[in-house]
Amino acid sequence: MKQTRDLGMNHEHLPWLVLAGVASPIILFVASMAVAAGRPEYSHLRQTFSELGTRGRPGAIWMNWLGIVPAGFLIPVCAPSLYRAFGTGWRSATGSILLGADGTCLGGSGLTPWQGGLPPDFSIPGNVLHLSLALTGFLLIALAPLFFALQARSGRGYRSGRAFPSARRL
């Protein structure tokens, strides 16, 4: 019988941690809509979230500190619940680590806001760090579901009934 490590998590609270994963995109959405409402020139289709948080722009502090940073913090908080829900295999662990690292990148991009406008000025070290964190986060958020899907497909996968009992009532 294969033994798995416990990782020191309190399993009673893990189903509640998934709420952090639900709250994260809601917080990001609300912050982006609120800040964009005060910027009529901003287009969600043509511009990035980074432009809402660009240093010196109206609402940038709100976007970074009440939107991007908290949303990034909540993603790693929910990662252990997904690890537990998808089973305790290496694929699930990898997906959780990638997801947690994505949240760290998102939060880091809010802590290092873009400086200046267009064209991009990569002579500013903060801009290089911001772009590196953003691109790394995009890569990680794309890879994490792949590993969760591989875990679910391995036969030792997702246990929806036991992991999230409240989801069964929906």
N, CA and C atoms as a LAMMPS dump frame, in Angstrom:
ITEM: TIMESTEP
0
ITEM: NUMBER OF ATOMS
510
ITEM: BOX BOUNDS ff ff ff
-5.0000000000000000e+02 5.0000000000000000e+02
-5.0000000000000000e+02 5.0000000000000000e+02
-5.0000000000000000e+02 5.0000000000000000e+02
ITEM: ATOMS id mol type element x y z
1 1 1 N 0.832 -1.182 0
2 1 2 C 0 0 0
3 1 3 C 0.881 1.251 0
4 2 1 N 0.586 2.143 -0.892
5 2 2 C 1.378 3.355 -1.019
6 2 3 C 1.005 4.351 0.071
7 3 1 N 2.004 4.861 0.742
8 3 2 C 1.768 5.815 1.818
9 3 3 C 1.939 7.238 1.286
10 4 1 N 1.038 8.133 1.7
11 4 2 C 1.127 9.532 1.291
12 4 3 C 1.439 10.393 2.503
13 5 1 N 2.09 11.5 2.248
14 5 2 C 2.416 12.422 3.337
15 5 3 C 1.235 13.315 3.63
16 6 1 N 1.119 13.733 4.866
17 6 2 C 0.009 14.555 5.311
18 6 3 C 0.234 16.037 5.038
19 7 1 N 1.452 16.483 4.95
20 7 2 C 1.811 17.888 4.733
21 7 3 C 1.369 18.803 5.873
22 8 1 N 0.97 18.232 7.006
23 8 2 C 0.634 19.029 8.174
24 8 3 C -0.601 19.893 8.035
25 9 1 N -1.537 19.522 7.176
26 9 2 C -2.732 20.338 6.959
27 9 3 C -3.859 19.888 7.873
28 10 1 N -4.64 20.821 8.349
29 10 2 C -5.836 20.517 9.107
30 10 3 C -6.949 20.242 8.098
31 11 1 N -7.287 18.974 7.925
32 11 2 C -8.202 18.572 6.866
33 11 3 C -9.641 19.014 7.097
34 12 1 N -10.003 19.387 8.309
35 12 2 C -11.362 19.855 8.566
36 12 3 C -11.638 21.18 7.871
37 13 1 N -10.612 22.002 7.71
38 13 2 C -10.791 23.333 7.143
39 13 3 C -10.544 23.39 5.645
40 14 1 N -10.039 22.309 5.05
41 14 2 C -9.714 22.343 3.633
42 14 3 C -10.905 22.654 2.735
43 15 1 N -12.094 22.098 2.967
44 15 2 C -13.209 22.477 2.083
45 15 3 C -13.517 23.971 2.122
46 16 1 N -13.272 24.626 3.248
47 16 2 C -13.528 26.057 3.347
48 16 3 C -12.482 26.865 2.594
49 17 1 N -11.284 26.303 2.441
50 17 2 C -10.237 27.029 1.732
51 17 3 C -10.571 27.218 0.259
52 18 1 N -11.427 26.356 -0.28
53 18 2 C -11.823 26.516 -1.677
54 18 3 C -12.537 27.846 -1.88
55 19 1 N -13.147 28.373 -0.843
56 19 2 C -13.814 29.674 -0.945
57 19 3 C -12.817 30.793 -1.273
58 20 1 N -11.566 30.619 -0.863
59 20 2 C -10.54 31.597 -1.239
60 20 3 C -10.356 31.599 -2.749
61 21 1 N -10.43 30.41 -3.35
62 21 2 C -10.325 30.318 -4.8
63 21 3 C -11.52 30.909 -5.516
64 22 1 N -12.669 30.894 -4.883
65 22 2 C -13.87 31.522 -5.451
66 22 3 C -13.789 33.039 -5.274
67 23 1 N -13.317 33.471 -4.121
68 23 2 C -13.253 34.907 -3.832
69 23 3 C -12.213 35.626 -4.681
70 24 1 N -11.122 34.957 -5.02
71 24 2 C -10.033 35.606 -5.744
72 24 3 C -10.475 36.255 -7.061
73 25 1 N -11.115 35.526 -7.978
74 25 2 C -11.527 36.202 -9.217
75 25 3 C -12.631 37.236 -9.005
76 26 1 N -13.464 37.024 -7.985
77 26 2 C -14.513 38.009 -7.7
78 26 3 C -13.889 39.322 -7.26
79 27 1 N -12.909 39.252 -6.38
80 27 2 C -12.208 40.451 -5.91
81 27 3 C -11.532 41.157 -7.078
82 28 1 N -10.863 40.393 -7.938
83 28 2 C -10.182 40.982 -9.087
84 28 3 C -11.175 41.632 -10.045
85 29 1 N -12.308 40.974 -10.26
86 29 2 C -13.34 41.513 -11.146
87 29 3 C -13.92 42.818 -10.588
88 30 1 N -14.297 42.803 -9.317
89 30 2 C -14.906 43.989 -8.707
90 30 3 C -13.919 45.159 -8.716
91 31 1 N -12.67 44.895 -8.351
92 31 2 C -11.672 45.969 -8.335
93 31 3 C -11.451 46.532 -9.741
94 32 1 N -11.347 45.648 -10.723
95 32 2 C -11.093 46.137 -12.084
96 32 3 C -12.28 46.934 -12.619
97 33 1 N -13.501 46.496 -12.319
98 33 2 C -14.675 47.236 -12.778
99 33 3 C -14.779 48.597 -12.081
100 34 1 N -14.493 48.617 -10.785
101 34 2 C -14.588 49.877 -10.034
102 34 3 C -13.546 50.88 -10.514
103 35 1 N -12.319 50.435 -10.711
104 35 2 C -11.266 51.347 -11.153
105 35 3 C -11.506 51.767 -12.601
106 36 1 N -11.918 50.826 -13.45
107 36 2 C -12.177 51.156 -14.855
108 36 3 C -13.349 52.121 -15.011
109 37 1 N -14.303 52.06 -14.094
110 37 2 C -15.442 52.984 -14.157
111 37 3 C -14.989 54.438 -14.021
112 38 1 N -13.908 54.667 -13.306
113 38 2 C -13.369 56.007 -13.154
114 38 3 C -12.397 56.399 -14.251
115 39 1 N -12.196 55.507 -15.204
116 39 2 C -11.271 55.766 -16.311
117 39 3 C -11.973 55.504 -17.634
118 40 1 N -12.722 56.462 -18.158
119 40 2 C -13.513 56.235 -19.371
120 40 3 C -12.681 55.853 -20.595
121 41 1 N -11.392 56.176 -20.606
122 41 2 C -10.55 55.84 -21.754
123 41 3 C -10.092 54.377 -21.733
124 42 1 N -10.288 53.703 -20.604
125 42 2 C -9.824 52.317 -20.463
126 42 3 C -10.781 51.36 -21.169
127 43 1 N -10.221 50.392 -21.888
128 43 2 C -11.002 49.359 -22.56
129 43 3 C -10.538 47.996 -22.069
130 44 1 N -11.464 47.202 -21.539
131 44 2 C -11.123 45.862 -21.079
132 44 3 C -10.689 44.966 -22.233
133 45 1 N -11.083 45.304 -23.446
134 45 2 C -10.739 44.49 -24.607
135 45 3 C -9.365 44.83 -25.184
136 46 1 N -8.941 46.069 -25.083
137 46 2 C -7.694 46.492 -25.714
138 46 3 C -6.545 46.704 -24.741
139 47 1 N -6.822 46.759 -23.451
140 47 2 C -5.78 47.07 -22.483
141 47 3 C -5.72 45.999 -21.393
142 48 1 N -4.615 45.991 -20.659
143 48 2 C -4.38 44.969 -19.635
144 48 3 C -4.756 45.487 -18.244
145 49 1 N -4.858 44.547 -17.307
146 49 2 C -5.058 44.924 -15.905
147 49 3 C -3.898 45.784 -15.416
148 50 1 N -2.711 45.522 -15.941
149 50 2 C -1.535 46.289 -15.523
150 50 3 C -1.724 47.778 -15.775
151 51 1 N -2.464 48.116 -16.821
152 51 2 C -2.688 49.532 -17.104
153 51 3 C -3.598 50.166 -16.065
154 52 1 N -4.494 49.386 -15.479
155 52 2 C -5.325 49.921 -14.396
156 52 3 C -4.494 50.176 -13.146
157 53 1 N -3.421 49.394 -12.978
158 53 2 C -2.574 49.537 -11.805
159 53 3 C -1.293 50.305 -12.047
160 54 1 N -1.155 50.915 -13.218
161 54 2 C 0.069 51.657 -13.55
162 54 3 C 0.293 52.789 -12.563
163 55 1 N 1.497 52.866 -12.05
164 55 2 C 1.853 53.882 -11.062
165 55 3 C 1.515 55.28 -11.574
166 56 1 N 0.816 56.051 -10.734
167 56 2 C 0.467 57.422 -11.059
168 56 3 C -0.878 57.593 -11.744
169 57 1 N -1.511 56.505 -12.14
170 57 2 C -2.807 56.615 -12.81
171 57 3 C -3.927 56.644 -11.773
172 58 1 N -5.067 57.243 -12.113
173 58 2 C -6.196 57.281 -11.162
174 58 3 C -6.656 55.872 -10.794
175 59 1 N -6.767 55.631 -9.512
176 59 2 C -7.247 54.345 -9.017
177 59 3 C -6.213 53.239 -8.988
178 60 1 N -4.967 53.538 -9.336
179 60 2 C -3.936 52.496 -9.399
180 60 3 C -3.69 51.848 -8.039
181 61 1 N -3.667 52.658 -7.002
182 61 2 C -3.437 52.103 -5.662
183 61 3 C -4.576 51.166 -5.277
184 62 1 N -5.806 51.554 -5.602
185 62 2 C -6.961 50.7 -5.309
186 62 3 C -6.863 49.392 -6.081
187 63 1 N -6.499 49.487 -7.353
188 63 2 C -6.408 48.287 -8.184
189 63 3 C -5.352 47.326 -7.654
190 64 1 N -4.196 47.873 -7.309
191 64 2 C -3.104 47.005 -6.853
192 64 3 C -3.345 46.445 -5.456
193 65 1 N -3.689 47.318 -4.507
194 65 2 C -3.752 46.897 -3.112
195 65 3 C -5.085 46.284 -2.694
196 66 1 N -6.161 46.598 -3.398
197 66 2 C -7.461 46.003 -3.051
198 66 3 C -7.958 45.026 -4.118
199 67 1 N -7.202 44.86 -5.191
200 67 2 C -7.599 43.955 -6.26
201 67 3 C -6.565 42.877 -6.531
202 68 1 N -5.451 43.289 -7.12
203 68 2 C -4.463 42.315 -7.581
204 68 3 C -3.759 41.601 -6.428
205 69 1 N -3.283 42.337 -5.442
206 69 2 C -2.543 41.713 -4.334
207 69 3 C -3.43 40.749 -3.529
208 70 1 N -4.635 41.138 -3.096
209 70 2 C -5.467 40.175 -2.366
210 70 3 C -5.879 38.97 -3.221
211 71 1 N -6.187 39.206 -4.489
212 71 2 C -6.549 38.095 -5.369
213 71 3 C -5.379 37.127 -5.493
214 72 1 N -4.177 37.665 -5.623
215 72 2 C -2.993 36.812 -5.688
216 72 3 C -2.743 36.062 -4.396
217 73 1 N -2.988 36.692 -3.257
218 73 2 C -2.797 36.034 -1.962
219 73 3 C -3.777 34.876 -1.769
220 74 1 N -4.992 35.027 -2.239
221 74 2 C -6.015 34.001 -2.015
222 74 3 C -5.809 32.744 -2.853
223 75 1 N -5.136 32.855 -3.976
224 75 2 C -4.932 31.674 -4.821
225 75 3 C -4.092 30.604 -4.117
226 76 1 N -2.919 30.929 -3.541
227 76 2 C -2.185 29.884 -2.828
228 76 3 C -2.926 29.365 -1.591
229 77 1 N -3.813 30.185 -1.034
230 77 2 C -4.593 29.734 0.123
231 77 3 C -5.521 28.588 -0.272
232 78 1 N -6.069 28.626 -1.484
233 78 2 C -7 27.577 -1.902
234 78 3 C -6.299 26.356 -2.479
235 79 1 N -5.031 26.447 -2.83
236 79 2 C -4.321 25.341 -3.477
237 79 3 C -4.343 24.032 -2.667
238 80 1 N -4.17 24.05 -1.332
239 80 2 C -4.217 22.783 -0.597
240 80 3 C -5.565 22.064 -0.7
241 81 1 N -6.652 22.813 -0.804
242 81 2 C -7.961 22.16 -0.924
243 81 3 C -8.079 21.442 -2.263
244 82 1 N -7.49 21.994 -3.307
245 82 2 C -7.513 21.318 -4.603
246 82 3 C -6.618 20.091 -4.595
247 83 1 N -5.485 20.198 -3.924
248 83 2 C -4.599 19.04 -3.767
249 83 3 C -5.355 17.889 -3.101
250 84 1 N -6.059 18.2 -2.065
251 84 2 C -6.816 17.186 -1.335
252 84 3 C -7.997 16.669 -2.172
253 85 1 N -8.668 17.553 -2.882
254 85 2 C -9.843 17.16 -3.659
255 85 3 C -9.486 16.255 -4.834
256 86 1 N -8.358 16.507 -5.469
257 86 2 C -7.982 15.726 -6.645
258 86 3 C -7.176 14.488 -6.295
259 87 1 N -6.892 14.274 -5.038
260 87 2 C -6.129 13.1 -4.633
261 87 3 C -4.692 13.482 -4.351
262 88 1 N -4.053 12.694 -3.523
263 88 2 C -2.72 13.048 -3.048
264 88 3 C -1.63 12.392 -3.882
265 89 1 N -1.644 12.615 -5.164
266 89 2 C -0.603 12.106 -6.051
267 89 3 C 0.33 13.218 -6.495
268 90 1 N 1.377 12.836 -7.22
269 90 2 C 2.359 13.824 -7.657
270 90 3 C 1.758 14.817 -8.651
271 91 1 N 0.798 14.358 -9.451
272 91 2 C 0.192 15.258 -10.431
273 91 3 C -0.621 16.346 -9.72
274 92 1 N -1.367 15.933 -8.716
275 92 2 C -2.158 16.882 -7.942
276 92 3 C -1.249 17.843 -7.167
277 93 1 N -0.166 17.305 -6.622
278 93 2 C 0.786 18.157 -5.902
279 93 3 C 1.412 19.181 -6.847
280 94 1 N 1.765 18.736 -8.05
281 94 2 C 2.351 19.65 -9.029
282 94 3 C 1.352 20.736 -9.423
283 95 1 N 0.096 20.335 -9.659
284 95 2 C -0.938 21.316 -9.997
285 95 3 C -1.13 22.332 -8.893
286 96 1 N -1.126 21.871 -7.647
287 96 2 C -1.295 22.786 -6.511
288 96 3 C -0.118 23.737 -6.371
289 97 1 N 1.076 23.217 -6.574
290 97 2 C 2.268 24.07 -6.478
291 97 3 C 2.259 25.113 -7.594
292 98 1 N 1.908 24.688 -8.816
293 98 2 C 1.847 25.631 -9.934
294 98 3 C 0.789 26.705 -9.679
295 99 1 N -0.351 26.279 -9.156
296 99 2 C -1.418 27.229 -8.865
297 99 3 C -0.993 28.216 -7.777
298 100 1 N -0.367 27.706 -6.721
299 100 2 C 0.119 28.579 -5.656
300 100 3 C 1.175 29.556 -6.144
301 101 1 N 2.067 29.074 -7.006
302 101 2 C 3.097 29.952 -7.568
303 101 3 C 2.471 31.008 -8.48
304 102 1 N 1.399 30.626 -9.194
305 102 2 C 0.692 31.604 -10.02
306 102 3 C 0.146 32.738 -9.16
307 103 1 N -0.464 32.399 -8.036
308 103 2 C -0.989 33.43 -7.141
309 103 3 C 0.106 34.337 -6.617
310 104 1 N 1.252 33.745 -6.333
311 104 2 C 2.385 34.537 -5.87
312 104 3 C 2.838 35.506 -6.959
313 105 1 N 2.863 35.024 -8.202
314 105 2 C 3.223 35.908 -9.323
315 105 3 C 2.202 37.029 -9.497
316 106 1 N 0.915 36.686 -9.376
317 106 2 C -0.125 37.705 -9.503
318 106 3 C 0.031 38.771 -8.419
319 107 1 N 0.177 38.333 -7.172
320 107 2 C 0.367 39.28 -6.078
321 107 3 C 1.63 40.102 -6.256
322 108 1 N 2.697 39.457 -6.721
323 108 2 C 3.955 40.167 -6.957
324 108 3 C 3.837 41.214 -8.043
325 109 1 N 3.031 40.927 -9.061
326 109 2 C 2.86 41.923 -10.123
327 109 3 C 2.101 43.14 -9.604
328 110 1 N 1.248 42.942 -8.605
329 110 2 C 0.564 44.08 -7.983
330 110 3 C 1.471 44.871 -7.064
331 111 1 N 2.469 44.198 -6.499
332 111 2 C 3.429 44.885 -5.62
333 111 3 C 4.492 45.641 -6.417
334 112 1 N 4.653 45.268 -7.688
335 112 2 C 5.608 45.949 -8.568
336 112 3 C 4.846 46.517 -9.762
337 113 1 N 4.046 47.553 -9.553
338 113 2 C 3.195 48.057 -10.635
339 113 3 C 4 48.6 -11.806
340 114 1 N 3.361 48.549 -12.96
341 114 2 C 3.957 49.081 -14.18
342 114 3 C 4.195 50.57 -14.017
343 115 1 N 5.289 51.055 -14.59
344 115 2 C 5.628 52.477 -14.524
345 115 3 C 5.717 53.018 -15.94
346 116 1 N 5.079 54.118 -16.179
347 116 2 C 5.118 54.718 -17.509
348 116 3 C 3.997 54.176 -18.373
349 117 1 N 3.936 54.649 -19.559
350 117 2 C 2.867 54.248 -20.467
351 117 3 C 3.401 53.456 -21.632
352 118 1 N 2.899 53.813 -22.805
353 118 2 C 3.316 53.137 -24.022
354 118 3 C 4.185 54.078 -24.833
355 119 1 N 5.169 53.622 -25.538
356 119 2 C 5.619 52.238 -25.624
357 119 3 C 6.255 51.794 -24.311
358 120 1 N 6.278 50.483 -24.071
359 120 2 C 6.831 49.961 -22.808
360 120 3 C 8.294 50.364 -22.623
361 121 1 N 8.63 50.733 -21.406
362 121 2 C 9.998 51.135 -21.081
363 121 3 C 10.64 50.03 -20.242
364 122 1 N 11.45 49.208 -20.907
365 122 2 C 12.082 48.086 -20.216
366 122 3 C 13.436 48.456 -19.614
367 123 1 N 13.783 49.745 -19.638
368 123 2 C 14.992 50.181 -18.941
369 123 3 C 14.718 50.343 -17.448
370 124 1 N 13.435 50.301 -17.066
371 124 2 C 13.042 50.397 -15.655
372 124 3 C 12.999 48.981 -15.089
373 125 1 N 13.842 48.664 -14.097
374 125 2 C 13.882 47.3 -13.565
375 125 3 C 12.523 46.815 -13.038
376 126 1 N 11.729 47.709 -12.46
377 126 2 C 10.407 47.32 -11.963
378 126 3 C 9.493 46.841 -13.07
379 127 1 N 9.602 47.429 -14.252
380 127 2 C 8.789 47 -15.39
381 127 3 C 9.199 45.607 -15.861
382 128 1 N 10.498 45.348 -15.866
383 128 2 C 10.982 44.024 -16.258
384 128 3 C 10.482 42.983 -15.26
385 129 1 N 10.556 43.303 -13.967
386 129 2 C 10.072 42.38 -12.939
387 129 3 C 8.568 42.173 -13.067
388 130 1 N 7.828 43.257 -13.278
389 130 2 C 6.38 43.161 -13.428
390 130 3 C 6.014 42.268 -14.609
391 131 1 N 6.631 42.488 -15.74
392 131 2 C 6.346 41.691 -16.928
393 131 3 C 6.753 40.236 -16.726
394 132 1 N 7.891 40.004 -16.096
395 132 2 C 8.339 38.631 -15.837
396 132 3 C 7.359 37.892 -14.934
397 133 1 N 6.898 38.554 -13.883
398 133 2 C 5.929 37.937 -12.98
399 133 3 C 4.611 37.66 -13.693
400 134 1 N 4.151 38.614 -14.493
401 134 2 C 2.881 38.442 -15.204
402 134 3 C 2.958 37.289 -16.196
403 135 1 N 4.004 37.244 -16.994
404 135 2 C 4.123 36.173 -17.991
405 135 3 C 4.31 34.809 -17.344
406 136 1 N 5.096 34.76 -16.265
407 136 2 C 5.261 33.496 -15.539
408 136 3 C 3.927 33.05 -14.949
409 137 1 N 3.182 33.985 -14.39
410 137 2 C 1.86 33.656 -13.842
411 137 3 C 0.921 33.125 -14.9
412 138 1 N 0.926 33.73 -16.097
413 138 2 C 0.066 33.244 -17.186
414 138 3 C 0.442 31.814 -17.567
415 139 1 N 1.725 31.522 -17.62
416 139 2 C 2.169 30.168 -17.947
417 139 3 C 1.731 29.175 -16.87
418 140 1 N 1.914 29.543 -15.608
419 140 2 C 1.569 28.643 -14.505
420 140 3 C 0.068 28.384 -14.425
421 141 1 N -0.75 29.412 -14.63
422 141 2 C -2.204 29.232 -14.543
423 141 3 C -2.702 28.375 -15.702
424 142 1 N -1.965 28.353 -16.796
425 142 2 C -2.335 27.493 -17.918
426 142 3 C -1.922 26.042 -17.67
427 143 1 N -0.819 25.822 -16.966
428 143 2 C -0.323 24.463 -16.727
429 143 3 C -1.01 23.756 -15.563
430 144 1 N -1.406 24.491 -14.537
431 144 2 C -1.982 23.875 -13.332
432 144 3 C -3.182 22.978 -13.643
433 145 1 N -4.177 23.421 -14.427
434 145 2 C -5.322 22.539 -14.71
435 145 3 C -4.931 21.268 -15.457
436 146 1 N -3.879 21.339 -16.248
437 146 2 C -3.41 20.15 -16.949
438 146 3 C -3.023 19.057 -15.955
439 147 1 N -2.297 19.422 -14.915
440 147 2 C -1.881 18.436 -13.923
441 147 3 C -3.061 17.927 -13.094
442 148 1 N -4.02 18.792 -12.796
443 148 2 C -5.218 18.319 -12.095
444 148 3 C -5.996 17.35 -12.971
445 149 1 N -6.074 17.642 -14.261
446 149 2 C -6.773 16.74 -15.18
447 149 3 C -6.045 15.401 -15.285
448 150 1 N -4.73 15.429 -15.337
449 150 2 C -3.966 14.173 -15.376
450 150 3 C -4.184 13.357 -14.111
451 151 1 N -4.268 14.039 -12.971
452 151 2 C -4.533 13.333 -11.713
453 151 3 C -5.921 12.712 -11.736
454 152 1 N -6.91 13.459 -12.199
455 152 2 C -8.273 12.942 -12.253
456 152 3 C -8.358 11.753 -13.201
457 153 1 N -7.629 11.817 -14.292
458 153 2 C -7.656 10.741 -15.279
459 153 3 C -6.901 9.506 -14.821
460 154 1 N -5.998 9.653 -13.863
461 154 2 C -5.167 8.533 -13.419
462 154 3 C -5.961 7.485 -12.644
463 155 1 N -7.207 7.768 -12.317
464 155 2 C -8.004 6.808 -11.562
465 155 3 C -7.989 7.073 -10.074
466 156 1 N -7.067 7.884 -9.626
467 156 2 C -7.016 8.269 -8.213
468 156 3 C -7.39 9.738 -8.119
469 157 1 N -8.368 10.11 -8.922
470 157 2 C -8.641 11.518 -9.139
471 157 3 C -9.662 12.141 -8.241
472 158 1 N -10.333 13.084 -8.8
473 158 2 C -11.23 14.005 -8.109
474 158 3 C -12.292 13.277 -7.303
475 159 1 N -12.425 13.651 -6.046
476 159 2 C -13.411 13.066 -5.142
477 159 3 C -14.382 14.158 -4.729
478 160 1 N -15.297 14.504 -5.619
479 160 2 C -16.143 15.672 -5.38
480 160 3 C -17.024 15.534 -4.15
481 161 1 N -17.572 14.379 -3.916
482 161 2 C -18.491 14.214 -2.797
483 161 3 C -17.834 14.398 -1.453
484 162 1 N -16.625 13.892 -1.293
485 162 2 C -15.953 13.995 -0.002
486 162 3 C -15.235 15.324 0.179
487 163 1 N -14.729 15.897 -0.892
488 163 2 C -13.919 17.099 -0.76
489 163 3 C -14.764 18.35 -0.53
490 164 1 N -15.854 18.479 -1.285
491 164 2 C -16.657 19.663 -1.2
492 164 3 C -18.122 19.26 -0.997
493 165 1 N -18.523 18.886 0.22
494 165 2 C -19.887 18.427 0.433
495 165 3 C -20.956 19.446 0.073
496 166 1 N -20.638 20.727 0.205
497 166 2 C -21.623 21.742 -0.131
498 166 3 C -21.889 21.783 -1.635
499 167 1 N -20.946 21.346 -2.448
500 167 2 C -21.125 21.361 -3.898
501 167 3 C -22.164 20.314 -4.338
502 168 1 N -22.356 19.27 -3.558
503 168 2 C -23.336 18.238 -3.925
504 168 3 C -24.751 18.783 -3.882
505 169 1 N -24.973 19.794 -3.067
506 169 2 C -26.339 20.327 -2.924
507 169 3 C -26.712 21.281 -4.048
508 170 1 N -25.771 21.67 -4.88
509 170 2 C -26.057 22.639 -5.942
510 170 3 C -26.839 22.037 -7.068
